[in-house]
Amino acid sequence: MKIINTQKELEELIDSNNNIIINEALDIRCDICIDANIKAIDIKAEDIKAWNINAWNIKAGNIDAWNIKAGNIDARNIDARNIDAWNIDARNIDAGNIDAGNINAWTIDAGNISYYAVCCAYESITCKSIIGRRENSKHFVLDGTITIK
């Protein structure tokens, strides 16, 4: 497992294509704000673990963070207090509040969900509120239910 204690240590991982390629478990012990893509490849263990993540694109198996602000997130599991992203594609999302463009997930368990056009889940959506910001926006669950707490 690679431990990152400062922003500078993380910036040293940015390659010439403006990517941070993560091929081992990464434990980030500081807030990060980078103008780079984060890509996790074939990682076993906790994948990305951080307080705050601010990045253009994140591709990972699992993300465990307080706050995530990203352009696009493609992950198996996301556990976060707040997510602010353009598009989210994940298997499971467990978050406080989500503000996103489009959301595609297997299950979503969140506080308040705000999305632009489409929010869909295959199994379930559980939340305090869900609202689309586009006039014809749609949220739905294919094989289960939406539960408003």
N, C-alpha and C positions, 0 to 999 in steps of 0.2 A: 504494500500500500504506500502510495506517495502522499506525503503530507505537505500542504501548501499553507504557510503562515502569513504571507503578505501578498499584496497585489503584484509587486515586482516579481516574486517567484513565479506567479502564474503567467505574467507577461513573457517571461523567458521561455515559456513553452510554445509560444506562437510561431508557426513555421512561415516560410516564404509565401504560402498561399493564403495567409491570414486564418489558419485553422489551428486549433488546439486539439491534437489527436491524443485521446486518452486510451491507453491500452493496458492499464492496470487500475486497480481501485484508487480513487482519488478522494482524500479527505481535505476539504478546503476549510480552513479555520479563520477566515476573514471574509468581509464583503468583497465582491468582485464587480467591476464594471469594465468591460473590455469591448473593443471594436473588433471582434473576431468570432469565428464559428467554433462551437464546442462539439466535438464528435467523439463519442465513446464507442470503442470497437472491441468486441469479444471480452468484456469485463465480467468477471465473476465477483461477487461480494457486493458492496454498497454503491458502486458506480460513482455517482456524483452526490456529494454531501456538502452542503454549504449553508451559510446564513442567508445571503442575498446573491442572486445571480442576475446579471444584466448582460445579455448577449444577443447577437443576431439570430443564430440558429443553434439549437441544442438537439443532438441525437444521442440517446443513451438508453440503457436498459432500465435503470431505476434512478430517480431523482428524489432526494430528500433535502428540502430546503425551507427556509422561512418564507422568503419572497423570491419570485421568479419574474423577470421582465425580459421577454424575448420576442423575436420576430416569429419564429416557428419552433415548435417543440414536437419531437417525435420520440416517444418513450414507451416502455412497457408499463411502468408504474410511476406515478407522480404523487408525492406526499408533500404538501406545502401549505403554508398559512395563506398566502395570496399569490395568485398567478395573473399576470398581465401579459398577454401574448396575442399575436395576430392569429395564428392557427395552432391548434393543439390536436395531435393524433396520438392517442394513448390507449393502453388496455384498461388500466384503472387509474382514476384520479380521486384523491382525497385531499380536499383543500378548504380553506376558510372562504375566500372570495375568489371568483374567477371573472376576469374581464378579457374577452377574447373576440377574435374575428369569427372563426368557425371552430367547432369542437366536435371531434369524432372519438368515441370511447366505448369500451365494453361496459364499464360502470362509472358513474360519477356520484360522489358524495361530497357536497359542498355547502357553504353558507349561501351566499348570494351569487347567482350566475347571470352575467350580462354578456351577450354575444351579438355579433353583427347580423349574420344571415341564417346559419344553420347550427343547431346543437342537437346531436343525435347520440344515442347510446343503444347498444344491443340488448343489454340486460336490465339496467335500472338507472334512474336519476333520482337522487334524494337531495333536497335542498330547502333553504328557507324561502327563496324566491328565484324565478327564472324569467328573464325578459330579453326579447330580441330588439335590437336598435333599428333594424331596417323595416320598412312598412310591411312587407310580405314575409318576414322572418318566420321560421318554423323550428319548433323543438319537439322531439318525439323519441319514443323508445320502441324498438322493433319487437322484442320478445318479452317485455316486462311492463313495468309501470313507472310513472313519475309520481313521487311522493313529496308533497310540500309539507315541511315540518311546522 
